[in-house]
Amino acid sequence: MKNIKIKISRDFRLIIGLVLVLLPLNSANANLNEKFRENFGKIVREKYYNTINYSVDDSTGWELKEQDGKSVWTCTGGKCAEFQKKINCLFDDAFENAVNQTNQEVLDYVKGVEISELKQKAQIKDPDCEKITLQNIQDEQGINDFKSSCKGQFISSTYSTCRVAETILNELGAYQNYLLAKSEDNISFSREFFEDNEYKRNKLINDSTEAKKQYLKDIEQSQQAVLDTLTLYKDFIHRYRIHAWLLAIKHKLKKIHTEWFKVQKATETYPIKFPKANSIGG
């Protein structure tokens, strides 16, 4: 997974550099350049081939909520909820289909051997994820001109660890740069937090940096969550394949043992049926 982290940081430098170049020079807290704001969605898609549309003016969905007497940042909708749902659905799809494809691969190889443990289909995905599949998202990213660099996988290319990582990291990179742009833009920030919402206005009007800190915090947390889950996926698929093939070997050996036992019983009764067969000249 180290290569993935390097890739993300390298991509971040490119977009961050672009943001800084396009920022007005008279103030560190100035708004984003208007041309950059206008073309932000296109710039990000050309870099990440993402399937979630982004505008700097889109709501992040992060809000301060009262919980146990404390103000806690909570994802209540907007782009944070859209991104989280898509990533969760993609991982669920990856786990479910990788298991089912491995099972089918093993069953096809050991035809005639009954392995009930591998016949039952894994069902992990939420019903709301019906249209959010790795295949669909990979197709959409392909329409956006993404070319995969993954080669030679044990399971189908759609659900290989490399392909899953590529697909999800494209979505992650776009979301992170959306948050980065939001943290640098006062116009969209004031629209989201200070208009027509007295609760937000009273809480944040004297300390707008807290919301922007949450954006930057979400950049780190979303990246760590994705990388941790990719590591889990890679490890799970490796271990599950070993488990499935060991089951196949066990059932195959059991069938061989059964056949051998029949042969052994037959050889034991052979001298009884032909008592002189084992004595010379008898």
WOFENGI-V635117 format. One record per helix or strand of 3 or more residues. SS is the DSSP state (H for helix, E for strand). FROM is the first residue (numbers start at 1). TO is the last residue. If there is no record, write none. Layout:
ss = <SS	SS>
from = <FROM	FROM>
to = <TO	TO>
//
This chain:
ss = <H	H	E	E	H	H	H	H	H	H	H	H	H>
from = <2	34	62	70	78	116	127	134	157	161	186	198	209>
to = <22	48	67	75	109	119	129	143	159	183	194	204	273>
//
